[in-house]
Amino acid sequence: MRITFNIYRVEASDGDGKGTCVPFNGAKVDLWEANSQGLYSGVKEDGTQGLVYLRGYQTTDENGTAKFETIYPGWYENRAIHIHLKIRDFEGPEKTFEWTSQVYLNNSINEQVHSQPPYSNHGPVPMTNEQDFIYSGPSTDGLVKNNTGNHLMLDISKSIEGYSGTFNIGLNATMKP
């Protein structure tokens, strides 16, 4: 799976109702997800402490773009299939901005992928996006009252090479962590 994130700084207007939206150059974009059997690396309870897989970061280029090559994520109990991401900005060693979220994938594609090995060894996908409490709930900032996940869907397509998708993110990066 290839994922492209386009990150933009959205800055408030000067009172005229018009803000600016510019590429977020130099932001650190972290990505992490569960493997085909629903396990995260580095988790003592899962027996993966000390292991590092399906975790990484990229720094956005001058266009605000960060690209990742990974696998399709696995499912784990009580959650819909998702990929975590965190976007941070630094001034020297000091963190000046941090935003954490996740993206969801289409239910029907989740079922197709998880019907094939090695995913099928873990069993069928037990939860749809709409059943997930984070997907169906409000955003943490309160701007979206419910079904936040509708705004967090990674639009993916399939080709001979696998799946690929692009997700655009606009952030008010003037907020402190």
Protein Blocks (a to p, Z undefined) as FASTA:
>chain_A
ZZddddddddddehnopacddddehiacddddddfkopaehilknopghiaehiacdddd
fkopacdddddddddehiacdddddddddehjbcfbdcdddddddfklmmmmmmpcfklm
nopafbdfklpmklmmccfklmamghklmmmcccddddfklccddddddddfkbcZZ
